[in-house]
Amino acid sequence: MLVLSRKKNESIIINDNITVTVIEIRGDKVRLGIEAPKTVTVHRREVYEAIQSQNQARARDHGSTAVTPES
């Protein structure tokens, strides 16, 4: 894991086309802004894990049909 320190309004660039910017720091919470191409899906980890669990459950129940976040 790469660990970086950033202040408010500072950014990091991922893969030339994704920018993550620190928008606000309030106590122990940090608000991030993420700019990415529309083809890149961005989810909070808990949402991503719920989608993956749902996909696995549907694959077990109905073959290999997967659910995408856009569905």
Steps between C-alpha positions, in 0.01 A plus 500: 500500500627844409436753777499871410441813702281768340354826625170660409478573125801278423463210256650175384489366144440133423578352159506840322120530497371479859540791742425469871480834684461567872193723516453537874645375827266512798612320815561135412315524164648587165291590195656400170412608149568245225523589133508197271386407150138384478628153412660469844267392779563656840330364813544520874647169615182387679293564186751313283495202738118497502497497117752214497294300752187558296679386183624185670154419638336549160769293330432214743124528456476570124818387332766760427286812443676795664350823627678823415459824694317647201231226512 
